[in-house]
Amino acid sequence: PGYSVEIVGYADKLTGSSKRNMYVSKLRVEAVVNRMIELGVPTDLISSNYVGDTQQPFSENDLNRVIVCTVK
């Protein structure tokens, strides 16, 4: 009780087109959200977003093939 989880999916800029990277980051987010639900996290506590390669949280390209999960 008293928490929420935010999931954001990313993709690196050097692999694939922007459209493909958006799709890949969406699949990553869906996989994590589905697993969290399987593990018992209530769906109303999970928010998610995917940004493809429009944002790069890390300076090293390959590290941007990532999901960032924040518990608030």
GUDRENLO-687369 format. One record per residue (C-alpha): residue number from 1; chain; x, y, z negated; residue in one letter. Coordinates in pm, 1 decimal, padded with zeros to 6 digits. Each point is the difference from the previous one (the first is absolute). Layout:
REM GUDRENLO-687369
  resi  chain         u         v         w  resn
   NUM      A         X         Y         Z     A
...
***
This chain:
REM GUDRENLO-687369
  resi  chain         u         v         w  resn
     1      A   00000.0   00000.0   00000.0     P
     2      A   00106.1   00353.7   00067.8     G
     3      A   00222.1  -00065.7   00298.4     Y
     4      A  -00019.0   00009.9   00377.0     S
     5      A   00229.7  -00129.5   00270.2     V
     6      A   00096.0   00185.3   00316.3     E
     7      A   00149.8  -00200.1   00289.1     I
     8      A   00167.2   00179.5   00293.3     V
     9      A   00144.1  -00182.4   00302.4     G
    10      A   00288.5   00125.3   00213.7     Y
    11      A   00195.4  -00107.7   00308.3     A
    12      A   00341.0   00102.5   00127.7     D
    13      A   00036.8   00239.7   00293.9     K
    14      A   00255.2  -00200.9   00195.4     L
    15      A  -00211.7  -00310.4   00058.6     T
    16      A  -00310.9   00004.7   00217.4     G
    17      A  -00225.4   00279.3   00117.9     S
    18      A  -00183.7   00233.9  -00234.3     S
    19      A  -00325.1  -00183.6   00074.3     K
    20      A   00156.6  -00339.0  -00075.8     R
    21      A   00162.4   00130.5  -00318.4     N
    22      A  -00335.3   00131.1  -00122.9     M
    23      A  -00148.8  -00345.2   00059.6     Y
    24      A   00288.7  -00176.8  -00177.1     V
    25      A  -00025.1   00226.6  -00303.8     S
    26      A  -00376.3  -00066.2  -00010.2     K
    27      A   00060.4  -00376.8  -00000.7     L
    28      A   00251.4   00037.8  -00282.4     R
    29      A  -00248.0   00195.7  -00210.7     V
    30      A  -00280.3  -00247.7   00065.9     E
    31      A   00221.9  -00291.3  -00104.9     A
    32      A   00096.7   00166.4  -00328.5     V
    33      A  -00353.7   00112.7  -00080.9     V
    34      A  -00137.6  -00348.4   00072.6     N
    35      A   00261.5  -00161.3  -00222.8     R
    36      A  -00073.0   00242.2  -00282.8     M
    37      A  -00370.1  -00084.1   00025.1     I
    38      A   00084.6  -00372.8  -00005.2     E
    39      A   00198.4   00063.8  -00318.9     L
    40      A  -00299.9   00163.9  -00163.0     G
    41      A   00051.8   00373.6   00046.5     V
    42      A  -00347.9   00153.3   00038.2     P
    43      A  -00053.8   00151.5   00344.2     T
    44      A  -00129.4   00327.5  -00141.9     D
    45      A   00341.3   00059.7  -00160.0     L
    46      A   00191.3  -00033.8   00328.7     I
    47      A   00044.0   00279.7   00251.3     S
    48      A   00201.2  -00050.3   00315.7     S
    49      A   00138.0   00187.7   00295.4     N
    50      A   00239.0  -00073.7   00285.0     Y
    51      A   00210.4   00256.7   00179.0     V
    52      A   00204.1  -00198.0   00251.6     G
    53      A   00318.3   00185.6   00086.0     D
    54      A  -00146.2   00348.9  -00056.8     T
    55      A   00169.2   00010.3  -00340.5     Q
    56      A   00334.1  -00150.8  -00092.9     Q
    57      A   00045.4  -00030.8  -00378.3     P
    58      A   00359.3  -00125.3   00031.5     F
    59      A   00297.3   00137.7   00191.6     S
    60      A   00114.4  -00348.1   00110.8     E
    61      A  -00224.0  -00102.7   00290.6     N
    62      A  -00043.2  -00369.2  -00088.6     D
    63      A  -00116.1   00082.8  -00352.7     L
    64      A  -00308.7   00168.0   00143.2     N
    65      A  -00154.8  -00338.0   00080.8     R
    66      A  -00169.3   00017.1  -00334.8     V
    67      A  -00308.1   00025.4  -00214.4     I
    68      A   00014.3   00241.7  -00291.3     V
    69      A  -00224.8  -00091.5  -00290.0     C
    70      A  -00066.3   00261.1  -00267.4     T
    71      A  -00187.8  -00076.6  -00319.2     V
    72      A  -00162.3   00308.6  -00147.9     K
***
